[in-house]
Amino acid sequence: MDKVGELVEAFLKNKTRAEMLDFLRGILTPSEFDEIVTRLQIVKLLKKGLPHQEIARRLKVGVATVTRGSRELKMGRFKNI
């Protein structure tokens, strides 16, 4: 199995919220964890139809960060969010 496949399998082994949170906090630095939390919020706000500038202001991120999330949405990602 390749390294990405191993990572995916490691994520899938977590059966509860507590296990997943423990896994995420163990594998990510605090800043990486915060960044992922923010990216999820960006996607959720984009799906609600908020303007990029408003999302950037609310979450205190750059418009380019929001635009990246928007581009990923347009590519069909984040279907389960």
mmCIF file of the N, C-alpha and C atoms, coordinates in Angstrom:
data_MODEL
# 
_entry.id   MODEL 
# 
loop_
_atom_site.group_PDB 
_atom_site.id 
_atom_site.type_symbol 
_atom_site.label_atom_id 
_atom_site.label_alt_id 
_atom_site.label_comp_id 
_atom_site.label_asym_id 
_atom_site.label_entity_id 
_atom_site.label_seq_id 
_atom_site.pdbx_PDB_ins_code 
_atom_site.Cartn_x 
_atom_site.Cartn_y 
_atom_site.Cartn_z 
_atom_site.occupancy 
_atom_site.B_iso_or_equiv 
_atom_site.pdbx_formal_charge 
_atom_site.auth_seq_id 
_atom_site.auth_comp_id 
_atom_site.auth_asym_id 
_atom_site.auth_atom_id 
_atom_site.pdbx_PDB_model_num 
ATOM 1   N N  . MET A 1 1  ? 0.840   -1.177 0.000  1.00 0.00 ? 1  MET A N  1 
ATOM 2   C CA . MET A 1 1  ? 0.000   0.000  0.000  1.00 0.00 ? 1  MET A CA 1 
ATOM 3   C C  . MET A 1 1  ? 0.888   1.245  0.000  1.00 0.00 ? 1  MET A C  1 
ATOM 4   N N  . ASP A 1 2  ? 0.471   2.256  -0.734 1.00 0.00 ? 2  ASP A N  1 
ATOM 5   C CA . ASP A 1 2  ? 1.256   3.489  -0.785 1.00 0.00 ? 2  ASP A CA 1 
ATOM 6   C C  . ASP A 1 2  ? 1.028   4.324  0.479  1.00 0.00 ? 2  ASP A C  1 
ATOM 7   N N  . LYS A 1 3  ? 1.820   5.367  0.641  1.00 0.00 ? 3  LYS A N  1 
ATOM 8   C CA . LYS A 1 3  ? 1.765   6.187  1.850  1.00 0.00 ? 3  LYS A CA 1 
ATOM 9   C C  . LYS A 1 3  ? 0.421   6.891  2.012  1.00 0.00 ? 3  LYS A C  1 
ATOM 10  N N  . VAL A 1 4  ? -0.143  7.376  0.919  1.00 0.00 ? 4  VAL A N  1 
ATOM 11  C CA . VAL A 1 4  ? -1.450  8.040  0.992  1.00 0.00 ? 4  VAL A CA 1 
ATOM 12  C C  . VAL A 1 4  ? -2.519  7.030  1.395  1.00 0.00 ? 4  VAL A C  1 
ATOM 13  N N  . GLY A 1 5  ? -2.447  5.851  0.832  1.00 0.00 ? 5  GLY A N  1 
ATOM 14  C CA . GLY A 1 5  ? -3.388  4.795  1.198  1.00 0.00 ? 5  GLY A CA 1 
ATOM 15  C C  . GLY A 1 5  ? -3.296  4.441  2.672  1.00 0.00 ? 5  GLY A C  1 
ATOM 16  N N  . GLU A 1 6  ? -2.079  4.403  3.195  1.00 0.00 ? 6  GLU A N  1 
ATOM 17  C CA . GLU A 1 6  ? -1.888  4.130  4.619  1.00 0.00 ? 6  GLU A CA 1 
ATOM 18  C C  . GLU A 1 6  ? -2.519  5.223  5.474  1.00 0.00 ? 6  GLU A C  1 
ATOM 19  N N  . LEU A 1 7  ? -2.376  6.465  5.033  1.00 0.00 ? 7  LEU A N  1 
ATOM 20  C CA . LEU A 1 7  ? -2.979  7.578  5.770  1.00 0.00 ? 7  LEU A CA 1 
ATOM 21  C C  . LEU A 1 7  ? -4.501  7.461  5.778  1.00 0.00 ? 7  LEU A C  1 
ATOM 22  N N  . VAL A 1 8  ? -5.072  7.171  4.630  1.00 0.00 ? 8  VAL A N  1 
ATOM 23  C CA . VAL A 1 8  ? -6.526  7.013  4.532  1.00 0.00 ? 8  VAL A CA 1 
ATOM 24  C C  . VAL A 1 8  ? -6.988  5.881  5.443  1.00 0.00 ? 8  VAL A C  1 
ATOM 25  N N  . GLU A 1 9  ? -6.287  4.774  5.428  1.00 0.00 ? 9  GLU A N  1 
ATOM 26  C CA . GLU A 1 9  ? -6.650  3.642  6.283  1.00 0.00 ? 9  GLU A CA 1 
ATOM 27  C C  . GLU A 1 9  ? -6.560  4.012  7.762  1.00 0.00 ? 9  GLU A C  1 
ATOM 28  N N  . ALA A 1 10 ? -5.549  4.797  8.118  1.00 0.00 ? 10 ALA A N  1 
ATOM 29  C CA . ALA A 1 10 ? -5.412  5.223  9.512  1.00 0.00 ? 10 ALA A CA 1 
ATOM 30  C C  . ALA A 1 10 ? -6.608  6.078  9.932  1.00 0.00 ? 10 ALA A C  1 
ATOM 31  N N  . PHE A 1 11 ? -7.071  6.955  9.041  1.00 0.00 ? 11 PHE A N  1 
ATOM 32  C CA . PHE A 1 11 ? -8.265  7.758  9.332  1.00 0.00 ? 11 PHE A CA 1 
ATOM 33  C C  . PHE A 1 11 ? -9.484  6.863  9.505  1.00 0.00 ? 11 PHE A C  1 
ATOM 34  N N  . LEU A 1 12 ? -9.628  5.893  8.633  1.00 0.00 ? 12 LEU A N  1 
ATOM 35  C CA . LEU A 1 12 ? -10.815 5.034  8.646  1.00 0.00 ? 12 LEU A CA 1 
ATOM 36  C C  . LEU A 1 12 ? -10.892 4.116  9.865  1.00 0.00 ? 12 LEU A C  1 
ATOM 37  N N  . LYS A 1 13 ? -9.771  3.872  10.516 1.00 0.00 ? 13 LYS A N  1 
ATOM 38  C CA . LYS A 1 13 ? -9.770  3.003  11.699 1.00 0.00 ? 13 LYS A CA 1 
ATOM 39  C C  . LYS A 1 13 ? -10.415 3.663  12.915 1.00 0.00 ? 13 LYS A C  1 
ATOM 40  N N  . ASN A 1 14 ? -10.554 4.975  12.892 1.00 0.00 ? 14 ASN A N  1 
ATOM 41  C CA . ASN A 1 14 ? -11.152 5.696  14.016 1.00 0.00 ? 14 ASN A CA 1 
ATOM 42  C C  . ASN A 1 14 ? -12.664 5.570  13.945 1.00 0.00 ? 14 ASN A C  1 
ATOM 43  N N  . LYS A 1 15 ? -13.247 4.933  14.955 1.00 0.00 ? 15 LYS A N  1 
ATOM 44  C CA . LYS A 1 15 ? -14.681 4.615  14.928 1.00 0.00 ? 15 LYS A CA 1 
ATOM 45  C C  . LYS A 1 15 ? -15.544 5.621  15.684 1.00 0.00 ? 15 LYS A C  1 
ATOM 46  N N  . THR A 1 16 ? -14.949 6.370  16.596 1.00 0.00 ? 16 THR A N  1 
ATOM 47  C CA . THR A 1 16 ? -15.740 7.319  17.381 1.00 0.00 ? 16 THR A CA 1 
ATOM 48  C C  . THR A 1 16 ? -15.180 8.726  17.222 1.00 0.00 ? 16 THR A C  1 
ATOM 49  N N  . ARG A 1 17 ? -15.985 9.703  17.624 1.00 0.00 ? 17 ARG A N  1 
ATOM 50  C CA . ARG A 1 17 ? -15.512 11.094 17.596 1.00 0.00 ? 17 ARG A CA 1 
ATOM 51  C C  . ARG A 1 17 ? -14.278 11.254 18.471 1.00 0.00 ? 17 ARG A C  1 
ATOM 52  N N  . ALA A 1 18 ? -14.306 10.633 19.651 1.00 0.00 ? 18 ALA A N  1 
ATOM 53  C CA . ALA A 1 18 ? -13.178 10.745 20.579 1.00 0.00 ? 18 ALA A CA 1 
ATOM 54  C C  . ALA A 1 18 ? -11.908 10.154 19.972 1.00 0.00 ? 18 ALA A C  1 
ATOM 55  N N  . GLU A 1 19 ? -12.028 8.998  19.323 1.00 0.00 ? 19 GLU A N  1 
ATOM 56  C CA . GLU A 1 19 ? -10.867 8.382  18.669 1.00 0.00 ? 19 GLU A CA 1 
ATOM 57  C C  . GLU A 1 19 ? -10.335 9.281  17.563 1.00 0.00 ? 19 GLU A C  1 
ATOM 58  N N  . MET A 1 20 ? -11.237 9.838  16.759 1.00 0.00 ? 20 MET A N  1 
ATOM 59  C CA . MET A 1 20 ? -10.808 10.697 15.654 1.00 0.00 ? 20 MET A CA 1 
ATOM 60  C C  . MET A 1 20 ? -10.138 11.962 16.179 1.00 0.00 ? 20 MET A C  1 
ATOM 61  N N  . LEU A 1 21 ? -10.720 12.572 17.198 1.00 0.00 ? 21 LEU A N  1 
ATOM 62  C CA . LEU A 1 21 ? -10.126 13.774 17.766 1.00 0.00 ? 21 LEU A CA 1 
ATOM 63  C C  . LEU A 1 21 ? -8.743  13.476 18.327 1.00 0.00 ? 21 LEU A C  1 
ATOM 64  N N  . ASP A 1 22 ? -8.604  12.361 19.028 1.00 0.00 ? 22 ASP A N  1 
ATOM 65  C CA . ASP A 1 22 ? -7.310  11.961 19.572 1.00 0.00 ? 22 ASP A CA 1 
ATOM 66  C C  . ASP A 1 22 ? -6.300  11.737 18.446 1.00 0.00 ? 22 ASP A C  1 
ATOM 67  N N  . PHE A 1 23 ? -6.737  11.068 17.384 1.00 0.00 ? 23 PHE A N  1 
ATOM 68  C CA . PHE A 1 23 ? -5.870  10.820 16.234 1.00 0.00 ? 23 PHE A CA 1 
ATOM 69  C C  . PHE A 1 23 ? -5.420  12.137 15.603 1.00 0.00 ? 23 PHE A C  1 
ATOM 70  N N  . LEU A 1 24 ? -6.378  13.036 15.357 1.00 0.00 ? 24 LEU A N  1 
ATOM 71  C CA . LEU A 1 24 ? -6.048  14.312 14.724 1.00 0.00 ? 24 LEU A CA 1 
ATOM 72  C C  . LEU A 1 24 ? -5.095  15.135 15.577 1.00 0.00 ? 24 LEU A C  1 
ATOM 73  N N  . ARG A 1 25 ? -5.356  15.183 16.875 1.00 0.00 ? 25 ARG A N  1 
ATOM 74  C CA . ARG A 1 25 ? -4.486  15.967 17.764 1.00 0.00 ? 25 ARG A CA 1 
ATOM 75  C C  . ARG A 1 25 ? -3.091  15.336 17.874 1.00 0.00 ? 25 ARG A C  1 
ATOM 76  N N  . GLY A 1 26 ? -3.010  14.031 17.665 1.00 0.00 ? 26 GLY A N  1 
ATOM 77  C CA . GLY A 1 26 ? -1.719  13.359 17.715 1.00 0.00 ? 26 GLY A CA 1 
ATOM 78  C C  . GLY A 1 26 ? -0.908  13.514 16.446 1.00 0.00 ? 26 GLY A C  1 
ATOM 79  N N  . ILE A 1 27 ? -1.590  13.538 15.308 1.00 0.00 ? 27 ILE A N  1 
ATOM 80  C CA . ILE A 1 27 ? -0.885  13.558 14.026 1.00 0.00 ? 27 ILE A CA 1 
ATOM 81  C C  . ILE A 1 27 ? -0.598  14.983 13.528 1.00 0.00 ? 27 ILE A C  1 
ATOM 82  N N  . LEU A 1 28 ? -1.386  15.949 14.003 1.00 0.00 ? 28 LEU A N  1 
ATOM 83  C CA . LEU A 1 28 ? -1.243  17.330 13.541 1.00 0.00 ? 28 LEU A CA 1 
ATOM 84  C C  . LEU A 1 28 ? -0.667  18.216 14.641 1.00 0.00 ? 28 LEU A C  1 
ATOM 85  N N  . THR A 1 29 ? 0.049   19.247 14.226 1.00 0.00 ? 29 THR A N  1 
ATOM 86  C CA . THR A 1 29 ? 0.453   20.270 15.185 1.00 0.00 ? 29 THR A CA 1 
ATOM 87  C C  . THR A 1 29 ? -0.786  21.099 15.523 1.00 0.00 ? 29 THR A C  1 
ATOM 88  N N  . PRO A 1 30 ? -0.751  21.851 16.619 1.00 0.00 ? 30 PRO A N  1 
ATOM 89  C CA . PRO A 1 30 ? -1.907  22.700 16.935 1.00 0.00 ? 30 PRO A CA 1 
ATOM 90  C C  . PRO A 1 30 ? -2.269  23.672 15.805 1.00 0.00 ? 30 PRO A C  1 
ATOM 91  N N  . SER A 1 31 ? -1.280  24.233 15.138 1.00 0.00 ? 31 SER A N  1 
ATOM 92  C CA . SER A 1 31 ? -1.587  25.170 14.046 1.00 0.00 ? 31 SER A CA 1 
ATOM 93  C C  . SER A 1 31 ? -2.176  24.446 12.837 1.00 0.00 ? 31 SER A C  1 
ATOM 94  N N  . GLU A 1 32 ? -1.695  23.243 12.544 1.00 0.00 ? 32 GLU A N  1 
ATOM 95  C CA . GLU A 1 32 ? -2.277  22.456 11.450 1.00 0.00 ? 32 GLU A CA 1 
ATOM 96  C C  . GLU A 1 32 ? -3.727  22.095 11.765 1.00 0.00 ? 32 GLU A C  1 
ATOM 97  N N  . PHE A 1 33 ? -3.982  21.722 13.011 1.00 0.00 ? 33 PHE A N  1 
ATOM 98  C CA . PHE A 1 33 ? -5.337  21.384 13.437 1.00 0.00 ? 33 PHE A CA 1 
ATOM 99  C C  . PHE A 1 33 ? -6.258  22.593 13.257 1.00 0.00 ? 33 PHE A C  1 
ATOM 100 N N  . ASP A 1 34 ? -5.811  23.759 13.730 1.00 0.00 ? 34 ASP A N  1 
ATOM 101 C CA . ASP A 1 34 ? -6.610  24.982 13.593 1.00 0.00 ? 34 ASP A CA 1 
ATOM 102 C C  . ASP A 1 34 ? -6.858  25.324 12.131 1.00 0.00 ? 34 ASP A C  1 
ATOM 103 N N  . GLU A 1 35 ? -5.857  25.111 11.289 1.00 0.00 ? 35 GLU A N  1 
ATOM 104 C CA . GLU A 1 35 ? -6.000  25.404 9.862  1.00 0.00 ? 35 GLU A CA 1 
ATOM 105 C C  . GLU A 1 35 ? -7.062  24.509 9.222  1.00 0.00 ? 35 GLU A C  1 
ATOM 106 N N  . ILE A 1 36 ? -7.083  23.256 9.577  1.00 0.00 ? 36 ILE A N  1 
ATOM 107 C CA . ILE A 1 36 ? -8.086  22.338 9.030  1.00 0.00 ? 36 ILE A CA 1 
ATOM 108 C C  . ILE A 1 36 ? -9.482  22.721 9.513  1.00 0.00 ? 36 ILE A C  1 
ATOM 109 N N  . VAL A 1 37 ? -9.585  23.099 10.783 1.00 0.00 ? 37 VAL A N  1 
ATOM 110 C CA . VAL A 1 37 ? -10.871 23.550 11.318 1.00 0.00 ? 37 VAL A CA 1 
ATOM 111 C C  . VAL A 1 37 ? -11.370 24.754 10.522 1.00 0.00 ? 37 VAL A C  1 
ATOM 112 N N  . THR A 1 38 ? -10.485 25.697 10.248 1.00 0.00 ? 38 THR A N  1 
ATOM 113 C CA . THR A 1 38 ? -10.856 26.893 9.484  1.00 0.00 ? 38 THR A CA 1 
ATOM 114 C C  . THR A 1 38 ? -11.246 26.534 8.061  1.00 0.00 ? 38 THR A C  1 
ATOM 115 N N  . ARG A 1 39 ? -10.522 25.636 7.431  1.00 0.00 ? 39 ARG A N  1 
ATOM 116 C CA . ARG A 1 39 ? -10.857 25.238 6.056  1.00 0.00 ? 39 ARG A CA 1 
ATOM 117 C C  . ARG A 1 39 ? -12.249 24.632 5.975  1.00 0.00 ? 39 ARG A C  1 
ATOM 118 N N  . LEU A 1 40 ? -12.611 23.837 6.969  1.00 0.00 ? 40 LEU A N  1 
ATOM 119 C CA . LEU A 1 40 ? -13.957 23.268 6.992  1.00 0.00 ? 40 LEU A CA 1 
ATOM 120 C C  . LEU A 1 40 ? -15.005 24.375 7.098  1.00 0.00 ? 40 LEU A C  1 
ATOM 121 N N  . GLN A 1 41 ? -14.742 25.363 7.949  1.00 0.00 ? 41 GLN A N  1 
ATOM 122 C CA . GLN A 1 41 ? -15.689 26.474 8.088  1.00 0.00 ? 41 GLN A CA 1 
ATOM 123 C C  . GLN A 1 41 ? -15.807 27.261 6.787  1.00 0.00 ? 41 GLN A C  1 
ATOM 124 N N  . ILE A 1 42 ? -14.700 27.427 6.075  1.00 0.00 ? 42 ILE A N  1 
ATOM 125 C CA . ILE A 1 42 ? -14.725 28.105 4.771  1.00 0.00 ? 42 ILE A CA 1 
ATOM 126 C C  . ILE A 1 42 ? -15.662 27.371 3.829  1.00 0.00 ? 42 ILE A C  1 
ATOM 127 N N  . VAL A 1 43 ? -15.511 26.070 3.733  1.00 0.00 ? 43 VAL A N  1 
ATOM 128 C CA . VAL A 1 43 ? -16.347 25.276 2.826  1.00 0.00 ? 43 VAL A CA 1 
ATOM 129 C C  . VAL A 1 43 ? -17.817 25.387 3.210  1.00 0.00 ? 43 VAL A C  1 
ATOM 130 N N  . LYS A 1 44 ? -18.110 25.290 4.497  1.00 0.00 ? 44 LYS A N  1 
ATOM 131 C CA . LYS A 1 44 ? -19.501 25.376 4.940  1.00 0.00 ? 44 LYS A CA 1 
ATOM 132 C C  . LYS A 1 44 ? -20.111 26.736 4.596  1.00 0.00 ? 44 LYS A C  1 
ATOM 133 N N  . LEU A 1 45 ? -19.354 27.810 4.786  1.00 0.00 ? 45 LEU A N  1 
ATOM 134 C CA . LEU A 1 45 ? -19.868 29.145 4.476  1.00 0.00 ? 45 LEU A CA 1 
ATOM 135 C C  . LEU A 1 45 ? -19.999 29.359 2.972  1.00 0.00 ? 45 LEU A C  1 
ATOM 136 N N  . LEU A 1 46 ? -19.072 28.801 2.197  1.00 0.00 ? 46 LEU A N  1 
ATOM 137 C CA . LEU A 1 46 ? -19.193 28.875 0.737  1.00 0.00 ? 46 LEU A CA 1 
ATOM 138 C C  . LEU A 1 46 ? -20.461 28.166 0.276  1.00 0.00 ? 46 LEU A C  1 
ATOM 139 N N  . LYS A 1 47 ? -20.728 27.013 0.853  1.00 0.00 ? 47 LYS A N  1 
ATOM 140 C CA . LYS A 1 47 ? -21.931 26.259 0.474  1.00 0.00 ? 47 LYS A CA 1 
ATOM 141 C C  . LYS A 1 47 ? -23.208 27.005 0.845  1.00 0.00 ? 47 LYS A C  1 
ATOM 142 N N  . LYS A 1 48 ? -23.130 27.863 1.862  1.00 0.00 ? 48 LYS A N  1 
ATOM 143 C CA . LYS A 1 48 ? -24.286 28.687 2.240  1.00 0.00 ? 48 LYS A CA 1 
ATOM 144 C C  . LYS A 1 48 ? -24.449 29.892 1.317  1.00 0.00 ? 48 LYS A C  1 
ATOM 145 N N  . GLY A 1 49 ? -23.434 30.131 0.470  1.00 0.00 ? 49 GLY A N  1 
ATOM 146 C CA . GLY A 1 49 ? -23.522 31.214 -0.493 1.00 0.00 ? 49 GLY A CA 1 
ATOM 147 C C  . GLY A 1 49 ? -22.968 32.549 -0.040 1.00 0.00 ? 49 GLY A C  1 
ATOM 148 N N  . LEU A 1 50 ? -22.217 32.573 1.042  1.00 0.00 ? 50 LEU A N  1 
ATOM 149 C CA . LEU A 1 50 ? -21.644 33.834 1.498  1.00 0.00 ? 50 LEU A CA 1 
ATOM 150 C C  . LEU A 1 50 ? -20.553 34.301 0.539  1.00 0.00 ? 50 LEU A C  1 
ATOM 151 N N  . PRO A 1 51 ? -20.426 35.615 0.362  1.00 0.00 ? 51 PRO A N  1 
ATOM 152 C CA . PRO A 1 51 ? -19.365 36.152 -0.502 1.00 0.00 ? 51 PRO A CA 1 
ATOM 153 C C  . PRO A 1 51 ? -17.977 35.870 0.085  1.00 0.00 ? 51 PRO A C  1 
ATOM 154 N N  . HIS A 1 52 ? -17.021 35.745 -0.789 1.00 0.00 ? 52 HIS A N  1 
ATOM 155 C CA . HIS A 1 52 ? -15.643 35.452 -0.376 1.00 0.00 ? 52 HIS A CA 1 
ATOM 156 C C  . HIS A 1 52 ? -15.133 36.467 0.636  1.00 0.00 ? 52 HIS A C  1 
ATOM 157 N N  . GLN A 1 53 ? -15.371 37.751 0.371  1.00 0.00 ? 53 GLN A N  1 
ATOM 158 C CA . GLN A 1 53 ? -14.867 38.795 1.265  1.00 0.00 ? 53 GLN A CA 1 
ATOM 159 C C  . GLN A 1 53 ? -15.483 38.673 2.658  1.00 0.00 ? 53 GLN A C  1 
ATOM 160 N N  . GLU A 1 54 ? -16.756 38.325 2.729  1.00 0.00 ? 54 GLU A N  1 
ATOM 161 C CA . GLU A 1 54 ? -17.427 38.168 4.023  1.00 0.00 ? 54 GLU A CA 1 
ATOM 162 C C  . GLU A 1 54 ? -16.845 36.981 4.792  1.00 0.00 ? 54 GLU A C  1 
ATOM 163 N N  . ILE A 1 55 ? -16.600 35.891 4.092  1.00 0.00 ? 55 ILE A N  1 
ATOM 164 C CA . ILE A 1 55 ? -16.004 34.712 4.739  1.00 0.00 ? 55 ILE A CA 1 
ATOM 165 C C  . ILE A 1 55 ? -14.612 35.056 5.257  1.00 0.00 ? 55 ILE A C  1 
ATOM 166 N N  . ALA A 1 56 ? -13.825 35.725 4.433  1.00 0.00 ? 56 ALA A N  1 
ATOM 167 C CA . ALA A 1 56 ? -12.469 36.115 4.834  1.00 0.00 ? 56 ALA A CA 1 
ATOM 168 C C  . ALA A 1 56 ? -12.511 37.000 6.079  1.00 0.00 ? 56 ALA A C  1 
ATOM 169 N N  . ARG A 1 57 ? -13.445 37.937 6.111  1.00 0.00 ? 57 ARG A N  1 
ATOM 170 C CA . ARG A 1 57 ? -13.564 38.839 7.261  1.00 0.00 ? 57 ARG A CA 1 
ATOM 171 C C  . ARG A 1 57 ? -13.970 38.065 8.516  1.00 0.00 ? 57 ARG A C  1 
ATOM 172 N N  . ARG A 1 58 ? -14.983 37.220 8.387  1.00 0.00 ? 58 ARG A N  1 
ATOM 173 C CA . ARG A 1 58 ? -15.484 36.466 9.546  1.00 0.00 ? 58 ARG A CA 1 
ATOM 174 C C  . ARG A 1 58 ? -14.433 35.541 10.142 1.00 0.00 ? 58 ARG A C  1 
ATOM 175 N N  . LEU A 1 59 ? -13.698 34.873 9.272  1.00 0.00 ? 59 LEU A N  1 
ATOM 176 C CA . LEU A 1 59 ? -12.746 33.856 9.736  1.00 0.00 ? 59 LEU A CA 1 
ATOM 177 C C  . LEU A 1 59 ? -11.320 34.375 9.873  1.00 0.00 ? 59 LEU A C  1 
ATOM 178 N N  . LYS A 1 60 ? -11.135 35.656 9.521  1.00 0.00 ? 60 LYS A N  1 
ATOM 179 C CA . LYS A 1 60 ? -9.806  36.277 9.617  1.00 0.00 ? 60 LYS A CA 1 
ATOM 180 C C  . LYS A 1 60 ? -8.764  35.520 8.794  1.00 0.00 ? 60 LYS A C  1 
ATOM 181 N N  . VAL A 1 61 ? -9.135  35.252 7.538  1.00 0.00 ? 61 VAL A N  1 
ATOM 182 C CA . VAL A 1 61 ? -8.228  34.609 6.583  1.00 0.00 ? 61 VAL A CA 1 
ATOM 183 C C  . VAL A 1 61 ? -8.166  35.476 5.337  1.00 0.00 ? 61 VAL A C  1 
ATOM 184 N N  . GLY A 1 62 ? -7.220  35.188 4.471  1.00 0.00 ? 62 GLY A N  1 
ATOM 185 C CA . GLY A 1 62 ? -7.115  35.920 3.223  1.00 0.00 ? 62 GLY A CA 1 
ATOM 186 C C  . GLY A 1 62 ? -8.168  35.467 2.220  1.00 0.00 ? 62 GLY A C  1 
ATOM 187 N N  . VAL A 1 63 ? -8.517  36.369 1.326  1.00 0.00 ? 63 VAL A N  1 
ATOM 188 C CA . VAL A 1 63 ? -9.483  36.037 0.279  1.00 0.00 ? 63 VAL A CA 1 
ATOM 189 C C  . VAL A 1 63 ? -8.940  34.894 -0.577 1.00 0.00 ? 63 VAL A C  1 
ATOM 190 N N  . ALA A 1 64 ? -7.628  34.838 -0.772 1.00 0.00 ? 64 ALA A N  1 
ATOM 191 C CA . ALA A 1 64 ? -7.029  33.761 -1.569 1.00 0.00 ? 64 ALA A CA 1 
ATOM 192 C C  . ALA A 1 64 ? -7.290  32.392 -0.932 1.00 0.00 ? 64 ALA A C  1 
ATOM 193 N N  . THR A 1 65 ? -7.301  32.330 0.385  1.00 0.00 ? 65 THR A N  1 
ATOM 194 C CA . THR A 1 65 ? -7.594  31.073 1.081  1.00 0.00 ? 65 THR A CA 1 
ATOM 195 C C  . THR A 1 65 ? -9.028  30.645 0.817  1.00 0.00 ? 65 THR A C  1 
ATOM 196 N N  . VAL A 1 66 ? -9.940  31.608 0.840  1.00 0.00 ? 66 VAL A N  1 
ATOM 197 C CA . VAL A 1 66 ? -11.346 31.317 0.558  1.00 0.00 ? 66 VAL A CA 1 
ATOM 198 C C  . VAL A 1 66 ? -11.504 30.894 -0.897 1.00 0.00 ? 66 VAL A C  1 
ATOM 199 N N  . THR A 1 67 ? -10.804 31.571 -1.787 1.00 0.00 ? 67 THR A N  1 
ATOM 200 C CA . THR A 1 67 ? -10.875 31.253 -3.210 1.00 0.00 ? 67 THR A CA 1 
ATOM 201 C C  . THR A 1 67 ? -10.389 29.836 -3.472 1.00 0.00 ? 67 THR A C  1 
ATOM 202 N N  . ARG A 1 68 ? -9.381  29.409 -2.763 1.00 0.00 ? 68 ARG A N  1 
ATOM 203 C CA . ARG A 1 68 ? -8.897  28.030 -2.922 1.00 0.00 ? 68 ARG A CA 1 
ATOM 204 C C  . ARG A 1 68 ? -9.993  27.037 -2.556 1.00 0.00 ? 68 ARG A C  1 
ATOM 205 N N  . GLY A 1 69 ? -10.676 27.292 -1.452 1.00 0.00 ? 69 GLY A N  1 
ATOM 206 C CA . GLY A 1 69 ? -11.788 26.426 -1.065 1.00 0.00 ? 69 GLY A CA 1 
ATOM 207 C C  . GLY A 1 69 ? -12.888 26.421 -2.108 1.00 0.00 ? 69 GLY A C  1 
ATOM 208 N N  . SER A 1 70 ? -13.160 27.584 -2.674 1.00 0.00 ? 70 SER A N  1 
ATOM 209 C CA . SER A 1 70 ? -14.181 27.705 -3.714 1.00 0.00 ? 70 SER A CA 1 
ATOM 210 C C  . SER A 1 70 ? -13.797 26.899 -4.950 1.00 0.00 ? 70 SER A C  1 
ATOM 211 N N  . ARG A 1 71 ? -12.539 26.961 -5.305 1.00 0.00 ? 71 ARG A N  1 
ATOM 212 C CA . ARG A 1 71 ? -12.049 26.220 -6.471 1.00 0.00 ? 71 ARG A CA 1 
ATOM 213 C C  . ARG A 1 71 ? -12.208 24.712 -6.256 1.00 0.00 ? 71 ARG A C  1 
ATOM 214 N N  . GLU A 1 72 ? -11.910 24.249 -5.054 1.00 0.00 ? 72 GLU A N  1 
ATOM 215 C CA . GLU A 1 72 ? -12.065 22.824 -4.746 1.00 0.00 ? 72 GLU A CA 1 
ATOM 216 C C  . GLU A 1 72 ? -13.536 22.415 -4.810 1.00 0.00 ? 72 GLU A C  1 
ATOM 217 N N  . LEU A 1 73 ? -14.421 23.275 -4.329 1.00 0.00 ? 73 LEU A N  1 
ATOM 218 C CA . LEU A 1 73 ? -15.860 22.995 -4.424 1.00 0.00 ? 73 LEU A CA 1 
ATOM 219 C C  . LEU A 1 73 ? -16.292 22.852 -5.871 1.00 0.00 ? 73 LEU A C  1 
ATOM 220 N N  . LYS A 1 74 ? -15.798 23.748 -6.721 1.00 0.00 ? 74 LYS A N  1 
ATOM 221 C CA . LYS A 1 74 ? -16.150 23.707 -8.144 1.00 0.00 ? 74 LYS A CA 1 
ATOM 222 C C  . LYS A 1 74 ? -15.637 22.439 -8.815 1.00 0.00 ? 74 LYS A C  1 
ATOM 223 N N  . MET A 1 75 ? -14.587 21.848 -8.245 1.00 0.00 ? 75 MET A N  1 
ATOM 224 C CA . MET A 1 75 ? -14.038 20.605 -8.792 1.00 0.00 ? 75 MET A CA 1 
ATOM 225 C C  . MET A 1 75 ? -14.828 19.391 -8.306 1.00 0.00 ? 75 MET A C  1 
ATOM 226 N N  . GLY A 1 76 ? -15.843 19.639 -7.467 1.00 0.00 ? 76 GLY A N  1 
ATOM 227 C CA . GLY A 1 76 ? -16.690 18.547 -7.007 1.00 0.00 ? 76 GLY A CA 1 
ATOM 228 C C  . GLY A 1 76 ? -16.286 17.934 -5.683 1.00 0.00 ? 76 GLY A C  1 
ATOM 229 N N  . ARG A 1 77 ? -15.395 18.583 -4.973 1.00 0.00 ? 77 ARG A N  1 
ATOM 230 C CA . ARG A 1 77 ? -14.975 18.044 -3.679 1.00 0.00 ? 77 ARG A CA 1 
ATOM 231 C C  . ARG A 1 77 ? -15.947 18.479 -2.584 1.00 0.00 ? 77 ARG A C  1 
ATOM 232 N N  . PHE A 1 78 ? -15.828 17.897 -1.440 1.00 0.00 ? 78 PHE A N  1 
ATOM 233 C CA . PHE A 1 78 ? -16.618 18.237 -0.247 1.00 0.00 ? 78 PHE A CA 1 
ATOM 234 C C  . PHE A 1 78 ? -18.095 17.895 -0.402 1.00 0.00 ? 78 PHE A C  1 
ATOM 235 N N  . LYS A 1 79 ? -18.408 16.839 -1.095 1.00 0.00 ? 79 LYS A N  1 
ATOM 236 C CA . LYS A 1 79 ? -19.811 16.436 -1.284 1.00 0.00 ? 79 LYS A CA 1 
ATOM 237 C C  . LYS A 1 79 ? -20.482 16.049 0.032  1.00 0.00 ? 79 LYS A C  1 
ATOM 238 N N  . ASN A 1 80 ? -19.723 15.537 0.975  1.00 0.00 ? 80 ASN A N  1 
ATOM 239 C CA . ASN A 1 80 ? -20.300 15.064 2.235  1.00 0.00 ? 80 ASN A CA 1 
ATOM 240 C C  . ASN A 1 80 ? -20.344 16.129 3.322  1.00 0.00 ? 80 ASN A C  1 
ATOM 241 N N  . ILE A 1 81 ? -20.031 17.350 2.962  1.00 0.00 ? 81 ILE A N  1 
ATOM 242 C CA . ILE A 1 81 ? -20.022 18.436 3.960  1.00 0.00 ? 81 ILE A CA 1 
ATOM 243 C C  . ILE A 1 81 ? -21.233 19.312 3.743  1.00 0.00 ? 81 ILE A C  1 
# 
